[in-house]
Amino acid sequence: MLIEVRPDGSLKMLYDDSLKSLMEQGKTEVKRASDVEPDGKGGWTADLTRVGGPILGPFNLREEALDAEKNWLWDNKFGDK
């Protein structure tokens, strides 16, 4: 779990259902960072272009695409990058 605390006190994190109780403590805004979709050929892709990223894949399993999506977001959209 990675939670970035911003200078204004707001939090930035990747959504996870386990954070629901934390998110109920104040104003919450959830934004979609990517689309994990079937590629029409039996595989899955993670399209991160809406946040300036690549299209990852194809992957054999949806779970693999979700993991790649999460890893890319952690590596590229948090901290001082």
Beta strands, then each sheet from edge to edge (+ up, - down):
strand 1: 3-5
strand 2: 11-13
strand 3: 35-38
strand 4: 44-47
strand 5: 55-59
sheet 1: 1+ 2-
sheet 2: 3+ 4- 5+
end
